[in-house]
Each structure stands twice: as C-alpha cells, then as structure tokens.
Amino acid sequence: MAYFVAIASLFLVVSAGTALRPGRRGLFAALAYPVGWAAGELAGQGVVAELLLLVILWWWGWPSAHWLSVLVLVIASAVVIENLALIAILFRSRSVVRRAMAHSPDRPLTIGRPGDDVFGRWWRTALQIPLHPRAMELLRNIEYGPLERQRLDIWRFSTTPSSAPVIYYIHGGAWTFGDKREQGRPMLHEFVRRGWIVVAINYRLAPSSPWPAQIEDATRALGWIKKNIATYGGDPDRVVVAGGSAGGHLASLVALSGNDPTWRPEDMADVANWSVRGALSFYGVLEMTGDESQWRGLGRALRRLLVNRVVQLPYEGNEHVYFALSPYERIAPDSPPFFVVQGSNDTLVEVNVARAFVTKFRAVSFAPLYYVELPFTQHAFDLTASPRTSATTRAAVAFADSVTRARPPLTPALIASYQVPPTQLQLRVRDQWTDVEDAVGELGSLFVVTSDNPFSQVLSPEENEIRRADLRSLLAARHLEYLEARGHDPLGEWPDELGVALVNVTRESARALALSFEQFAFYEVTIDGVVVRESASDLVLS
C-alpha cells in the first residue's frame, strides 16, 4: 500500500507541476492539456485526494521502512504545496481580471465583486460543478435550419423581462466535435439569472461537413435569432456573440463579418441587420493560417488539422481561403467591441495569438477591446465554476452590459434636428468658432463626429466630458489630427454638442468612430455642402 500511495502521490506532483509549467515537446506536450487542466482547475480536490491517500495509508498500516516513510511524506508535502499554489493562483485571478478591466486603454470598466454574483454563489464556486438554476426554462432542439445538426437551445426564466438582451453562444471542439449542452455553463447560468436570454447552438462538424459548413451554420443561427428571438422575449438588436476555442473563432468571425454576405443563407434575404453588439472570445483561435510568428511552434499542428480534417484543401494555392476564415485578417475600423480572455499556459492556443489580435484590433478598430490574460491558466478553464471562472464571468457581464444599452428609434423629428440648418455646425479655427461652410474652403473635405449624448439620450455634463476625454484619447492613440467642433441649436431646445472635425480620413473611419461612440449620425462636409449620414447604414439622412 505504501508503494501505491507513493506512486499515486507522485502522479499528483507531476500533474500539479504540469499545470504550473506545461511541457511543450514530445509526450509532455501531449499530456500538458488533459493532465494540466485537471490539476489546475481542481487543485482543492488534489489536496483532498492527497490527504485521503495518507489517511488510507495510516489506516492500512504506516510503512516500517524509514526511507519509505520519509519518501511518502516528502512527496505528499510537495503535492500539498503545489496545489496550494494553484489555489492561490485561482483566487489571484480575481484581482488580475479586475485590474485588466479597470486599466484598459479602451474606456475602462469597473466589474463587480464576488458578492455581487446573482447565481455564482460561494458554495457553487466551492463545488465547482456548473449546476443550472432550478427555475430556468430550457427549450431544447429548436430548428434553425433543415439539417440534423442545425438545432439550438434557448435558456430563460419565466420572469425574464420582454426585449431582453441575448447571449448567442457557440461551442468549441476543434470544429470536429462538441455539443451545445457542454460548454460555458457557469457564465451562461449567470447571464440567464441576470435576465438575459441565452441561445446555444449545434452546427455541422468536420470532417463529414468540411468548411465553410461551420460558419454558414453559425451565420444562419444569427439570422434565425434576428428573425425569431422576439417571439421568446429577446431583443434582436441587442445580441452579443460568444464562444470558446473553436467556438471563440466562430463567434469572432460572426462578429467581424457583419458586412460580408458571403456566408449568409439565401433563404434569409429579408434579414436587414447582421451585426452584433459585441463578441466574447474565450481562448479563441483568432489566427487560422498557422503563422508561427504568432503560434510559436503550434502553427504546424493547427494547419495540419485544418488541411486534413476541417477545410480539406491544401494550404498552398488556397491561401486566400485560410486568410478569409481568420478573424485576425478581418479586423476593420468598424469592427464591434470585443472581450478577449486567454490563459498564459494554454498549450492548445498559444497566448501570442491573442496578444497579436489585441494589438492589431487596437491599432485598426475604433471600438473598445478588453483583454484579460490569466497567469498559469490552461485551455478551457471555464468548464468548472471556479473562482477564476466567476471572475471572468463578472467581467463578461460588465462588458456585455456596456454594449447592449437599449437604443431609441431614429424618428423623423430626430432626423430633421440633425440637418444643417437648423443646426449650426461650427469648427474652432485659430481659437475662433467658425461656421463649417466657411472653413471647408480652407481645410478641404472633412467629417464631424461627436461623442456626446449617445443615441440622442441627454447625459450630464460630467458624463459627456468623460466621453470627450475617451474620444480625444482614442484619436491620439490612432495618431489622427482633429479640430474641435460643435453642433449648436439656435432655438436652444438642445444643448450644444462638442465633437471633432477630421481631415484626411476615410468615410469608413468616420462612420466607425461614430458607431464606436453610439451615435445615430455623423456629418460629411464638402465644398458642395453638409450631408448627414446614418452611422449604421452610411445612408444619407434627409
């Protein structure tokens, strides 16, 4: 029995060591995820298991050989020390997440404390079992298409308010396996308990259904949500898409292809708006060409998986296909807000993939991106209801709440109020306010964007000043020059709105900036006059 306890304890030592420092070569690389994940997420259970082994050995009979007794105690001590370190890392994740959100360069967010969780109470976190709320209604296997795997589940409460925001969740599994019932449960339970509606989908899997079947199904499901979710109490205009691993890839691709009709089903031509309010990517595969400058040794395995099982086309000669399915290559100025979570010890998705995506997004897009990098954290950490998962869930809730504020309708009266005249549009030129029509001859064509009063909902002066500071900070980070601008209502029925005038930028960039600050419209000023354009559609409002 002593030898058995020593061997079992040695396995626990190696497992915890793998969680702390996973192997990257040979057999250690193959075992890094299954062994390291279990040890990293179930560290408390590891301590309990070691104590039980010692109790069993004591009950069976402590070894009489001094060297064996010392060996067992040394190994047991190592097990306890390693697992206590892993437990400390789990709890430290709370402050890591909180600081990442509060110190984000893109409009910092304050997240709740553990006591603010509506569903993820301390005892559920201690159990780490993702039990669903008792009163939750689960509507299973609703068809969003004619094929067998085109099914979705809807989670809600009978008390969920009408026009509730929607989390659209896409499961992972290397595009070859997985099910809508298996992943993201602790986070989704918290969302549904907070009054959200959750839609979780299945989709066709490779290799029986090669790419682009997966993204076609994910896009079709979004179309179904846009057309039908109001029947179940959801708001089709307030959808946040989410996913982990391969699901994080698909969720990101759905968010970044809102203007691309390539994967839209022909029988949903009546869906006018394919955009989402934001995307949650948990350890998502955000680069799909296997670029080793990002993957650092893991790119070859990714490309082999894609070539042999998922896309089923050789990379050489089909590079455009792989670039098209890579979220990294689809980042644009008008990309929607993102929340990205990545573990530094992830042995399936290299942490530098997330870092590269974040760097490019912040350089190209005007929308906010929040990035949380979790130390000593393996792939798929959020399968259990751990303190780490509850921390990232609180951050996800704060992000999703921030991007899903209800938008009032764009009424004819509002459209009329934007026109110039009656609104006076002015620029500060050489410290004097000048009508824009007089300044355009000197400055050339320009665009005027404000950050005040999102969707024409009047904020306090203090709130608007914070938004103006965010706008100036964003323009400085993008190295864009601007003049101060303001819109003035001569009748005094609307407060002055301060903004910026941008010269030498594209209309796409001006539109993206207006979208980022939740504006119905922006101004295009040329020598021929002032045109009001809708931010969502880029159409002229008149």
N, C-alpha and C positions, 0 to 999 in steps of 0.2 A: 504494500500500500504506500509506503514512503516513496518508492521509486515512481509510482503512478502520480502522487501528489507533486513530486519534483518535476516530472515531465509536463504535467498539466500547468504548473506554475510557470515553467519555462516558456510554454506556448503563450501564456498571458503576458509575459515580459516582452516577447518578440512582437506580439500583436500591438501592445501599447507603444513600443518603440517604433513600429511601422507607422502608427498614427502620428507620432511626433516627427518622424523623419522617414517618409516613404522612399522605398527603393525606386530607381529609375532604369535599372538594367536587368535583363535576364529574368530569372524566376522571381526575384524580389519585386520587379515591376509588375509581373502578372498577379502577384498576391497583394500588391500595395492597396488596391481599391477594396476588394472583399474583406481582407483582414483589417486594414487600417480604418475602413469606415466603421466596422462593428466596434472596434476598440475606442475610436474617437467619439462616437455618439453614445456609447453605452458604458462610459467609464465608471459610473456609480455601480452598475451591475458587475463590472470587473472586480471592484473592491469587495463586493459582497461574495462573489464567486470564490475569491482567494480566501476570505475568512471562512467560508463553508468548507473549503478543502482542508484548512488547518483544523477545524472542529472535527471533521471526519477522521483525520489522521490521529487526533488526540483520542477520539472515541475508539478507534481501531487499535491503537497502541503506538505510542511515540517511539521512533527508532532508537535502539540502544547504541548504535554506532555513532560516536561523537561527530565524525566528519559528515555523516549523512544528515544528522540533526542540524548542524550548522549550515549545510548546503540548502536545506529546505527553508530555514529561516532567512537566509540571505536572499534567496530567490523571491520568497514571499514579501520581504521588505521592498525589494525592487519593484514588484508588481504594485504594491500599495502606493509607493512614491510616484511611479509613473502615472498611475490612474488618478491620483490626487492632483497631479499637474494638469492632466487632461480635464478634470472637473473645474479647476481654476480657470483654464482657457475657455471652457463653456460659459462661465459666468462673466469673464472679462469681455466676451463678445458684446455684452450689453453696452459697455462704455465705448467700445470700438464703433458700433453701429450708431450710437447717439452722436459721437463726435463727427463721424463721416457725414451725417445729415446736417448737423449744425454748422459745420465748417465748409460745406460745399461751396465752390465758387459760383454755382448757379442757384441763386435765390435760396439761401439756407432754410431748412425746415427743422422745427422742434418736434421731436417724437415723444410719445407717452412713456410712462414708467410701467414696470411690471404690474403694479396695482391697477393700472388703467385698462388692462385687458378685460374684454367683456366675456369671452369664453375661455381663453387660455389661462385658467386659474393655476395657482402654485401647485396644487395637488395633481393636476393633469400634467404639468411640466415634470413633476417628480416621477410620475408613472411613465412618462414618455410614450404613451400609447395614444395615437390620434383618434380617440373616440369622437363620434359625431354628436351634436346636440340632440337631445331626446325629441324635442318638438319640431325638428327640422323636417320639412316636406321634401321628399326625393322623388322626382318624376323621371322615370328611367326610360332609356332607349327610344327617345323621340326621333323620328326620321327627319334628317335634314337633306337627304338625297335618296336615290333609289337603290344604292348598293348596300351590301350587308354591313360593312364597317362604317357607313355614314349614319351614325347614331350619336345622340347626345343626351346627357342628363341635366336636369335643372334642379338646383338646390335653392330653397327659400323657406320662409316661415309663413304661417297663415297671417301673421301680424306684419309682414313686410309691407312697407308703405307703397302706394302706387307710384309709378315713374321712378323706381329705384335704380341706382347705378348698377352696372353689370360688370362682373369679372368673367372674362372668357378665357378658360384655362385649357392648354394643350399639353398632353402628357409627353414625356420623353421615352427613350428606349432605342437609341441609335437608328431611328426610323424603321426598325425591323421588328420591334415587339413593344409591349406596354398596353395599358388599358386606362380608361378614364376614371376608374374607381380607385386607382392605386396611389397617386402622387399628389403632393402639395396639400394634403388634407388638413394639417394643423392651421396653415394660413387660410385656406378656404373656409374652414369652420368659423374662424374669427370674423372673416368678411361677412358671411351669411348671418352670423349672430348680430352684426352691427347694422343690418338692414339692407345689405347688398343681395343681389341675385347672382348666383354662380351658374355658369354654363360650362360643362366639361364634355369634351368630345372624344370619340374614337375617330380614326382616319385609316385609310388603306395603308398597308405596311409593305415594305420591300422584303424579300426580292420578288414576291409574287406580283406586286404592283410597283414597278420602278418609278423613279422621279419623272415627272412632277406630280404624281398622284397625291403625294402628301400635302403639298402646298395648295393644290387645287381643292382638296377637301377642306383644308383649314380656311381657305378663302370662301368656299361655298357655305361653310358653317357661319362665317361672319355675315354673309348675305342673308342667311336664314334668321340670324339674330336681328339684323336691321329690319327685316320684314315682319317678324313674328313675336319678338320678345315683349312687345307692349301687351300682347294677349295674356302674358304671365306676370304682368306688373312691372316690367323693366322699361327703362328709357333707352331707346335705340341710339340716341345721340350721346349717351354717357357710357361708353364701353371702354374698358381697359383690358388689353390682351396680356396674358401671362403664360409662362411655361418654364420648364426646367430641362436643361441639357438639350437633346434634340427638339424638345418642345419649346425651349427658350429660343432655339434657332427659328422654328416655325413662327412663334409669336413675334419675334423681331422682324421677320420677313413680311408678315401680315401688316405690321405697323409701318414698315418702310416702303411698302408697295401700294399705298392707298391711291396713288395717282396712275398706277400702271394696270391696264386692263388685261394683261397677258393671261393671268390665271383665273379670271372671272368666268363663271359658268354662263353659257349663252341664254339659259332659261331664267336668268336673274337680271335681265337688262333694265328692269324697272327700278332697281336699287340705284339711287342717285348718289348717295354718300357712302363711300367705302373706307372712310377714315376712322381711326380710333383716337381716344383722348390721350392715351399713353400706353407704354409697354413695360412689363416687369420681366426681366431676363435673369433667371437663376442659373448660374454656371452654364450659360447658353453657348452653343457652338456658333460663334459670331463671325468666324472666318472659315471658308469652305474650300479653299484651294490647297490647303496643306502648306502654306508659306512657312518655311522653317525659321524665318526671322521672328515669327510670332509663336510658332508651335514648339520650337527648341527640342527637336528630336521626336515629337509625337505626330508631326505632319504626315510622315510616310504611312503610318497606320491609318490615319483618317482618310488619306487619298485612296489607300487600298480598299477600305470599307466602301467608299463612295463608288469607286470604279467597278468593283466586283459584285456588290450587292444592292446599292441604292440607285445610283444613276445608271449604272450598267453601260457606260460609254467610256472609252479610253480618254485620259486627260489630254494627251497630245492630239491636237486637231480639234478639240472641243473645249478649249479654254474658256470660250465665251459662255458656255453652259455653266461651268463652275463659278465663274465670276458673277453670273446673274443670280445664282442661288446663295450668294454670300452676303449677309447683312452688312458687313464691313464695306463692301463696294457700293451699297445703296444709300449710304448716308447723304442727305441733301440739306440745303438751307431750311426747308420747311418740314424736316422730319419731326415727328411728335415727341413729347417728353419721354425720357427713359429712366428706369431704375434698374441698375445692374448690380448683381451680387456675385462674388467669385471667391472661392477659397484658395489660399496661397499654397496648400498642399494637394490640390486637385491633380490626380495623376491621369485623368481622362481628358480634361480640358485644361490646357496649360494656362496659368494665370496671365501670361503676357498677351494672350488672345483678348482677354477682357481689357487689359490696360491699353492695348493698341486701339481697340474700338472706342474706348472712352476718350483717348487723346484726339482721334480723328473727329469724333462727334462734336467735341467741344471747340474744335477749330473750324468746323463747317456749319453745323446747325445752330440756329438761334434759340432753340428750345432748351429748357434746363435738362441736365442729366445728373443723376445722383448715383455715386459709385461707392459701394461698400466692399472692401477687401478684408476677408476674415482670416486671421492668422491661424495656422495649424489646422485648417479645415479642409476636409476631403469632399469629393463629389457627392451630390445627393444628400447633403447633411440634413435637409429639411423633411426627410421621411419620418423622423421622430419628433415628438413635441418637446424638444429640449429647450433650455434657457437661450441657446443660440438661435433656435428657430423662432421662439417667441419674440426675440429682439428684432430679427429681420422682418417678422410679421408686422410689428408695430411700425417699422419704417415703411413697409409696403402700404400699410393703411394710410399713413400720413401722406405719402406720395399720391396714392390714388385719390384721396380726398381733395388734395390740392389741384388736381387736374380735371375734376368732374363737377365743378360748380355748375349749377343749373344756368342755362343761357336763356334770356328772354327772347321773344321773336323779334325779328327785324321788321318793324312796322313801316308803312308808308310815311307816317309822321317823322320817324327817325331818319329815314332816307332823305326826306325834304330838309331836315335840320342840318344834314351834313353838307348840303350844297353851298357853293361859293359863288355869289351871295345866296342866302342871307349871312352865312358865317363869314367872318373876316379871317383870312389866313395870313399870318404875318411871320416874318423872319427877323432875327436880331442881326443886323449887318452894321459893323463898325459901331457897336453899342447903341444902335437905334432900331426901334421896331419899324419895319418897312413892309408894306403890302407885298405879298408874294408875286403878284403880277408885275410889280415894278422891279423886283430883284432878279427875276428869271432871265432877263436880258443880259445881265452881267454874269450871273452864275451858270447859266445853262439849265437844261432839264434836271429836275430833281424830284425827290419823293419826300412826303411829310408823314411821319408816324408819331403817335403819342402812346404813352403807357398809362395815362390817367383813365380812371373810371372804366374798368373792364366791362365790355358789352353794354356801355352807356348806363351802368349802375353807379350812382354817385358815391364815391368814397370820401372819407375825411381828408383834410389837407395833409395830415401826418401820414396816412396810408398812401396817398398819392406821391408824397415826397420819397417814401421808401421805394416805390416802383420806379420813380425817375432815377434814383441812385442806381437801381439794378440795371436800368436801360443804359445809363452812361457807362457803367462798369462793363456791360456786355460789349458795347461798341468799342471801348478801349481795348478789351481783350481781343477783338477781331481787327484791331488797327484800322478802324473806319473813322474818317473825319466827318464832322457834322456841325451844323449851325443850330442854335436854339430856335424853336418855332413855337407858335401858339395859335390856337383857334379861339376867336373872340365872338361872342353873341352880342350884337349891338342892342338887342332888346333886353338883355340882362336876364333872360329866362334860364340860361345855362351858364355854369361857372367857366371861366377861362380854363382851357386845357393846354398844358405845356407839353412839348414834344421836341422832335429833332427833324431837321431837314438834311437829307442825304444826297450828296452829289457823287457821281461816278460809281453808282451801284446799279445792279440789275433790278428789274421789276420783281423778279423771283425773290431776290433777297429782301426787298422792301416788304413784299407780301408776307414772307416768312417771319420777319420781325414783328409785323402787326399781329400775325397769328400767335406768335410766342407770347405777346402781351395781351392776348384775349380781346382784340379789337374787331369790331364789325367791319371797319373800313380803313383805308389809307388813301392819301392823295397823290396823284401823279400830276406834276406841274410842268408844262412845256410852254414854249412861246405862243402856242395857239390857245392856251387857257388851262383851267384846272379841271381835272377829271377825278371823280370819286369812284374807287374800286372796292368791291367786296373782298374781304380778306379770304374768305372760304373758297370762293369760286374764281376770283380775279375778274369777274364781270363788272362792267360799268353800271353804277347805280345812278339812276336819274328819275 
